[in-house]
Amino acid sequence: MYKNNIYIKNHKEVAAMGGDIGVCLDKYDHKHGLKHDAVARAQYKHWRAEVTGVKELLSERDRELLGL
């Protein structure tokens, strides 16, 4: 699932950023000079929701971006 997703590949670093999932992603982007990528973020949240079982991680917009 989402083999080329930078956030999934670096999940441990993303998760260690501290804060809620959006804050972690913002901090990771800032640290690595990445532009905001809504689709990649939605993919990460979907993957994370599948791993943790917490479906609430995905917003309605995330679901739309992923076609869910």
N, C-alpha and C positions, 0 to 999 in steps of 0.2 A: 504494500500500500504506500503510495507516494515515495518511491525510491529516491528521487532527486531532491527531496525537501530538505533545505538547509537546517531548519529548526529541528526536524526529527533526527537528522544525522548528529546534531549537537544537543540533543535533548538534555543531557545532564548539565551542560553549561547554561542552557536556557532556564531550566528549572531552578538552578542555583542563584539566579539573578535576584530573587526576592520580590515579593508582591504577588498580586493576582496574575493570571495568565497574560493579560494584555500588557501589564507593566513589565513583566519578564521579557516579553517580545520586544517592547519598546527599548528596554535597556540593552538587549542583545543587538538590535539594529544599530543603536547609537554607538555601542562599543566597536562594532565591526564596520561602521560606515555604510550600512545597507539602507536602501530606500524601502519605504513601506510597501509591502506586497500583500494585499488583502487575500488573494487566493492561497498563497503559501501559508499565511496565518490560519486561514480557515481549514486547510488540510491538516496543519499541526493540531489544531483544536479537535478536529474529527478523530485523528489518530489517538490523541491523548484521551478523548472521551471513550474510545473503544478499549484502550488499555486500562483505564481506571473505572469504567462503568458509569461515569458521571456525565450523562447526556446533556446536562445543563451548560456545559462548556461552550456549546455551539449556539450562537445567536440565530435569529431568523435570517439575517443577512448572510451569515456563514453558510447556512443551508442553501440559500439561493445561489451563492457563488459556486457551490459544489453540486448543484442540481439534485439535492436530496429532498 
